[in-house]
Amino acid sequence: MDAVWRLESARIIAGLARLVRDVGLAEELAQDALVAALEQWPGSGVPDNPGAWLMAVGKRRAIDRIRREQRLETKLEEIGHGLEPEAREAPPEFDLAADDEHIEDDVLRLVFTACHPVLSTQARVAMTLRMLGGLTTEEIARAFLTSEPTVAQRIVRAKRTLSEAGVPFEVPEGPDRAARLSSVLEVVYLIFNEGYAASGGDDWVRTDLCQEALRLGRILAHLAPGEPEVHGLVALMEIQASRIRARTGPSGEPVPLHEQDRSRWDRLLIHRGFAALLRAREIGAPPGPYVLQAAIAACHAQAATAADTDWAQIASLYGHLARVAPSPIVELNRAVAVGMADGPEAGLRLVDAIAGEAALRGYPLLPGVRGDLLARLGRAAEARAEFERAAELTRNAPERRVLLDRAAALPGAQ
């Protein structure tokens, strides 16, 4: 049942949303169908086409809902078209071929609706994981280290916001499509990043979140094959995910990139990432932020050892990224690359130039990077203070332990 719901929920909700034009109502109808399956399948067995069964029940629940609320007869005819009256008693298996031509467009509409900018980032994440990922409220809460009531409230408020704002169930066109696509990609990558380097809790990596983001990204690439940034994001996530097995030590502690056992990197995921990056480039558009980040990840993946890394090329790509999508975070990463390519003094100058940025206030990676550069310059006391500062700022327990160990290992530590 869980597997069926994970695989089919997005298609079912999307198909119902096209009919009732309300994402919140569509999810309720899909949940009603799931309840019916839980009641009937233990006795009757799982149908040959469980997705079609759930869609059929969802449509019939829609008919009941419309009748209760005395909706327009034309809407009833639209939803009920083709359903035989006698089929209401026990939904048989039937072919949903009439819907096949719509289903991919429906899912794409659901993606753009769940990630609409009218919603807060947290609400977009919750909606995406719930409606596209098929995750329960409890699973979302556990993944993001928050309470189940908090997640439930976010989803309820998000549905209400979409309804009150009159957000249409559609794929936007023109400039609005580009703006909305950026929001969609941001949500998927946020989910991946939380799995790749957890911001809090007792685990450094949450593989389940990475896998969920990858699944969503691959779906999106199938639905929007002509969007280079979609393929860029998929390439980035595939290549980053290839390192997951090597990113933690025996006790779950973080292992820095330059210390990782590269024989443990997943070559299949790297190959998939390179293929996605090639598809993005073949489209021919100027490289966007995700394509550039994927190219940086590819540079790391091509290096057989850490010493073989082409840091000058990575620094150049970060410079390009800083022009395309300027941000203090990008500049901080560029400082790391420059510090490796041109020496720690050059990297430290870049870090100090952005140290006062509001976006980096309370960001543990800033003192962490500064500590590393200072340590390489032999300024142990300053480096130790930076590592201790980074340890205070992080909410992730394994990362905190590693930072404190680095501080303690420096000369002059008590």
C-alpha positions, 0 to 999 in steps of 0.5 A, spaced: 500 500 500 505 504 501 509 503 495 503 504 491 501 510 494 508 513 493 508 511 486 501 513 484 499 519 489 502 525 484 498 522 478 491 521 482 491 528 485 494 531 479 488 528 475 483 529 480 485 537 480 484 537 473 477 535 474 475 539 480 480 545 479 482 545 487 488 542 489 486 541 496 480 538 494 483 533 490 488 531 495 482 530 500 479 525 494 485 522 493 485 520 501 478 518 501 480 513 495 486 511 499 481 509 505 477 505 501 483 501 498 485 500 506 478 497 507 477 493 501 484 490 498 486 486 504 480 482 503 479 483 495 487 483 494 491 489 490 488 490 483 492 489 477 492 496 476 491 499 483 492 506 480 486 506 476 482 503 481 484 509 486 483 514 480 476 511 479 474 511 486 477 518 487 472 520 481 466 517 484 468 521 491 468 527 487 461 526 484 458 525 491 461 531 493 459 535 488 452 532 489 452 534 496 454 541 495 449 542 489 455 543 484 453 545 477 450 540 473 455 541 467 461 540 472 458 533 474 457 531 467 465 533 466 467 528 472 462 523 471 463 522 463 464 515 461 462 512 468 457 507 468 451 507 474 452 500 476 460 501 477 459 505 483 457 499 487 464 496 486 469 499 482 472 494 477 478 494 473 478 499 467 482 502 462 484 510 464 487 510 457 482 517 456 486 520 461 493 518 459 494 524 454 493 528 460 496 525 466 503 528 464 501 535 463 496 534 470 503 532 474 506 538 471 501 543 473 501 540 480 508 541 481 507 548 479 501 549 483 505 546 489 511 550 488 507 557 487 511 563 490 505 565 493 507 560 499 512 560 503 518 556 502 517 551 508 509 551 505 512 549 498 517 544 501 511 541 505 506 541 499 511 538 494 513 532 499 506 531 501 503 531 494 508 529 489 512 525 494 507 521 497 510 522 504 505 523 510 505 528 515 509 524 520 514 523 515 515 530 513 516 532 520 521 527 522 525 529 515 525 536 517 526 535 525 519 539 526 513 537 530 507 533 526 502 539 528 507 544 525 507 540 518 500 539 518 498 547 519 503 549 514 499 544 509 492 546 511 495 554 511 498 552 504 491 550 501 487 555 504 492 560 501 492 557 494 484 557 494 484 565 497 489 567 492 485 564 486 492 560 483 490 557 477 491 549 476 496 550 470 503 550 467 504 558 466 507 561 460 512 566 458 516 570 463 511 567 469 513 560 467 521 562 468 520 565 474 515 559 477 520 554 474 526 557 479 521 556 485 520 549 483 527 547 482 529 551 489 524 547 493 527 540 490 534 542 491 532 545 498 530 538 499 536 534 497 541 539 500 537 537 507 538 530 506 546 531 503 548 535 509 543 536 514 542 542 518 540 539 524 539 533 528 544 527 529 545 525 522 550 528 517 546 525 511 539 523 510 539 518 504 531 518 504 531 525 503 536 525 497 533 519 494 526 523 494 529 529 491 532 525 486 526 522 484 522 528 484 528 531 479 527 525 474 520 526 474 521 533 472 526 532 467 521 527 464 515 532 464 519 538 462 525 535 457 526 542 454 528 546 460 536 546 461 536 548 468 531 542 470 537 537 467 542 541 470 539 540 477 538 533 476 545 532 474 548 536 480 544 532 484 546 525 481 553 527 482 553 529 489 549 523 491 554 519 488 559 521 494 554 519 499 557 513 501 563 516 502 561 522 506 561 519 513 566 515 517 565 509 521 561 513 527 557 517 522 562 523 522 562 527 516 568 526 512 571 532 508 571 531 500 579 531 500 579 525 505 573 521 501 575 514 499 573 515 491 573 508 490 566 508 494 563 514 489 557 511 485 560 510 478 553 509 475 550 516 479 556 519 476 554 517 469 547 519 470 549 526 472 554 526 466 548 524 461 544 529 464 549 535 464 550 533 456 542 534 455 542 540 458 548 543 454 545 540 448 539 544 449 543 550 447 541 555 452 546 559 456 548 556 462 544 557 468 545 556 476 544 549 476 548 547 470 554 551 472 553 548 479 553 541 476 559 543 471 563 544 478 561 537 481 563 534 474 570 537 475 570 533 482 568 527 479 573 527 474 579 527 479 581 520 480 584 523 487 583 530 491 590 532 488 588 531 481 582 536 482 582 542 477 581 548 482 583 553 477 577 551 473 572 550 479 574 557 481 573 560 474 566 556 474 564 559 481 566 566 478 561 565 472 556 563 477 557 569 481 555 573 475 549 569 473 546 568 480 550 573 485 550 571 493 554 571 499 554 563 499 556 563 492 562 568 494 564 563 500 564 557 495 568 561 490 573 563 496 574 556 498 576 554 490 580 560 490 584 558 496 585 551 493 587 554 486 591 560 488 593 559 496 590 560 502 592 568 503 588 569 496 582 565 499 582 569 506 581 575 502 575 573 499 572 571 505 574 577 509 570 581 504 564 578 505 564 576 512 559 582 514 554 580 509 547 579 513 546 572 509 552 569 512 550 571 519 549 565 524 552 561 518 557 556 520 560 555 514 563 562 514 567 561 520 569 554 518 572 556 511 575 561 515 578 557 520 581 552 515 584 558 511 587 560 517 590 553 519 593 552 512 597 559 514 599 557 520 595 562 524 593 556 529 590 560 535 585 564 530 583 558 526 582 554 533 577 560 535 574 560 528 572 552 529 569 553 536 565 559 533 563 554 527 561 549 532 557 553 536 553 555 530 551 549 527 545 545 529 548 538 527 551 534 532 556 530 528 559 536 524 559 540 531 564 534 534 568 534 527 569 542 528 571 541 535 576 536 534 579 540 529 580 546 534 583 541 539 588 538 534 591 545 532 598 547 536 597 550 542 590 547 544 589 545 551 
